[in-house]
């Protein structure tokens, strides 16, 4: 794991009791990624911020740029230990690494549609590498409801959008709608794409996936 440097930020909380387990999960994720492509050089910030994680997991990741992401932990959260030991952390590491890889290529994206695609690709990338099922936020709305009320293509082209409303349910949308819709959009595209190589997993243009979602009825293209 020479190309990944773990930076332990412990001014806001001590991680001494978890360091070995955490380092082991990062090493395992490195090996998982290595089966498909050479892992990129990364700085990884590991920090404790009580109350600042996804409540259902006690962890949350965030990619900042192509060479750095953070993993925030809340050991006081009752779900933290399970996330550390049942593969949840492993999956979240892979998810954030995909964001970094895409940031090094076409970028995370500036429009809502590009953000949906980037999140969906990261989720499906995890599924591809680990054979895992959709996370809670990737299955928050069933496909039938997504098809019943398709998202307008014009909304996906917006560069100014309420991310919190789309992804975290702070507005009129259900919680995690953006993650679920993005996951379904990429799944729809994958169904017709066949076997794809590592470069395509990272660099596929968002427009191809959005067009596939339009054809499937997940996105409404007004004429």
BELLIN-V986692 format. One record per residue. N is the residue number from 1. RES is the residue in three letters. PHI is phi in whole degrees, -180 to 180 (NA if undefined). OMEGA is omega in radians with two decimals (* if undefined). Layout:
# BELLIN-V986692
{{N,RES,PHI,OMEGA} {N,RES,PHI,OMEGA}}
This chain:
# BELLIN-V986692
{{1,UNK,NA,-3.06} {2,UNK,-63,-3.08} {3,UNK,-86,3.06} {4,UNK,-112,3.09} {5,UNK,-112,3.12} {6,UNK,-90,3.12} {7,UNK,-111,-3.07} {8,UNK,-92,3.14} {9,UNK,-101,-2.96} {10,UNK,-121,3.10} {11,UNK,-65,-3.13} {12,UNK,-100,3.12} {13,UNK,170,-3.08} {14,UNK,-85,3.12} {15,UNK,-116,-3.04} {16,UNK,-55,-3.10} {17,UNK,-73,-3.07} {18,UNK,-117,-3.00} {19,UNK,-57,-3.09} {20,UNK,-63,3.14} {21,UNK,-65,-3.14} {22,UNK,-65,3.12} {23,UNK,-61,3.10} {24,UNK,-64,3.12} {25,UNK,-69,3.08} {26,UNK,-67,3.10} {27,UNK,-64,3.12} {28,UNK,-65,3.12} {29,UNK,-66,3.08} {30,UNK,-59,3.13} {31,UNK,-67,3.09} {32,UNK,-59,-3.12} {33,UNK,-64,-3.10} {34,UNK,-62,3.12} {35,UNK,-69,-3.11} {36,UNK,-111,-3.07} {37,UNK,-160,3.10} {38,UNK,-67,3.13} {39,UNK,-60,-3.13} {40,UNK,-74,3.05} {41,UNK,-74,-3.04} {42,UNK,-140,2.84} {43,UNK,-99,-3.08} {44,UNK,-123,3.13} {45,UNK,-91,3.13} {46,UNK,-120,-3.02} {47,UNK,-141,3.04} {48,UNK,-105,3.03} {49,UNK,-139,-3.11} {50,UNK,-56,3.10} {51,UNK,79,-3.08} {52,UNK,-111,3.14} {53,UNK,-116,3.02} {54,UNK,-71,-3.03} {55,UNK,-55,-3.10} {56,UNK,-71,-3.08} {57,UNK,-128,-3.04} {58,UNK,77,3.07} {59,UNK,-143,3.00} {60,UNK,-159,3.13} {61,UNK,-109,3.06} {62,UNK,-151,3.07} {63,UNK,-92,-3.12} {64,UNK,-101,-3.14} {65,UNK,-163,-3.03} {66,UNK,-63,-3.05} {67,UNK,-115,-3.09} {68,UNK,-155,2.94} {69,UNK,-142,3.12} {70,UNK,-120,2.99} {71,UNK,-127,-3.12} {72,UNK,-97,-3.03} {73,UNK,-125,3.04} {74,UNK,-133,-3.10} {75,UNK,-59,3.11} {76,UNK,-79,3.11} {77,UNK,-69,-3.09} {78,UNK,-64,-3.14} {79,UNK,-98,-3.04} {80,UNK,-63,-3.07} {81,UNK,-62,3.10} {82,UNK,-62,3.13} {83,UNK,-64,-3.14} {84,UNK,-71,-2.96} {85,UNK,-110,-3.04} {86,UNK,-105,3.10} {87,UNK,98,-3.11} {88,UNK,-62,3.13} {89,UNK,-62,3.10} {90,UNK,-54,-3.12} {91,UNK,-66,-3.12} {92,UNK,-68,3.06} {93,UNK,-62,3.13} {94,UNK,-60,3.12} {95,UNK,-57,-3.11} {96,UNK,-69,3.09} {97,UNK,-62,3.10} {98,UNK,-61,3.09} {99,UNK,-57,3.14} {100,UNK,-62,3.12} {101,UNK,-61,-3.13} {102,UNK,-70,3.08} {103,UNK,-61,3.10} {104,UNK,-77,3.13} {105,UNK,-107,-3.10} {106,UNK,-73,-3.10} {107,UNK,98,3.10} {108,UNK,-62,3.11} {109,UNK,117,-3.13} {110,UNK,-105,-3.11} {111,UNK,-96,3.07} {112,UNK,-59,-3.13} {113,UNK,-61,3.11} {114,UNK,-66,3.09} {115,UNK,-66,3.09} {116,UNK,-59,-3.13} {117,UNK,-65,-3.13} {118,UNK,-62,3.12} {119,UNK,-69,3.13} {120,UNK,-65,3.10} {121,UNK,-63,3.13} {122,UNK,-61,3.13} {123,UNK,-66,-3.14} {124,UNK,-71,3.06} {125,UNK,-63,3.07} {126,UNK,-60,-3.14} {127,UNK,-60,-3.13} {128,UNK,-63,-3.06} {129,UNK,-78,-3.00} {130,UNK,-114,-3.11} {131,UNK,66,-3.08} {132,UNK,-87,3.07} {133,UNK,-92,-3.14} {134,UNK,-61,3.06} {135,UNK,-72,-3.14} {136,UNK,-55,-3.09} {137,UNK,-78,3.10} {138,UNK,-96,-3.14} {139,UNK,-139,-3.06} {140,UNK,-78,3.14} {141,UNK,-129,-3.09} {142,UNK,-74,-3.04} {143,UNK,-61,3.14} {144,UNK,-60,3.12} {145,UNK,-69,3.09} {146,UNK,-63,3.13} {147,UNK,-74,-3.13} {148,UNK,-71,-3.14} {149,UNK,-130,-3.08} {150,UNK,-63,3.12} {151,UNK,-78,-3.12} {152,UNK,-72,-3.14} {153,UNK,-58,-3.13} {154,UNK,-62,3.10} {155,UNK,-64,-3.12} {156,UNK,-70,-3.14} {157,UNK,-84,-3.07} {158,UNK,-72,3.04} {159,UNK,-91,3.05} {160,UNK,-109,-3.12} {161,UNK,-146,-3.11} {162,UNK,-87,-3.09} {163,UNK,-61,-3.12} {164,UNK,-61,3.13} {165,UNK,-68,-3.09} {166,UNK,-72,-3.02} {167,UNK,-103,-3.05} {168,UNK,-122,3.03} {169,UNK,73,-3.13} {170,UNK,-83,-3.13} {171,UNK,-120,-3.05} {172,UNK,-84,-3.07} {173,UNK,-86,3.05} {174,UNK,-62,3.10} {175,UNK,-57,3.06} {176,UNK,71,3.13} {177,UNK,-55,-3.08} {178,UNK,-60,3.12} {179,UNK,-65,-3.12} {180,UNK,-67,3.14} {181,UNK,-63,3.12} {182,UNK,-61,3.13} {183,UNK,-62,3.13} {184,UNK,-69,3.11} {185,UNK,-62,-3.13} {186,UNK,-69,3.09} {187,UNK,-61,3.11} {188,UNK,-63,3.12} {189,UNK,-65,-3.14} {190,UNK,-62,-3.12} {191,UNK,-61,3.14} {192,UNK,-103,-3.06} {193,UNK,-87,-3.09} {194,UNK,72,3.12} {195,UNK,-71,3.13} {196,UNK,-121,-3.11} {197,UNK,-89,-3.07} {198,UNK,-61,-3.12} {199,UNK,-62,3.13} {200,UNK,-69,3.08} {201,UNK,-55,-3.06} {202,UNK,-96,-2.89} {203,UNK,-109,-3.11} {204,UNK,-54,3.12} {205,UNK,-63,3.13} {206,UNK,-59,-3.09} {207,UNK,-60,3.13} {208,UNK,-64,-3.12} {209,UNK,-73,3.10} {210,UNK,-66,3.11} {211,UNK,-61,3.09} {212,UNK,-63,3.13} {213,UNK,-67,3.07} {214,UNK,-64,3.13} {215,UNK,-61,-3.11} {216,UNK,-83,-3.14} {217,UNK,89,3.08} {218,UNK,-78,3.11} {219,UNK,-126,-3.09} {220,UNK,-98,3.09} {221,UNK,-98,-3.14} {222,UNK,-78,-3.14} {223,UNK,-106,*}}
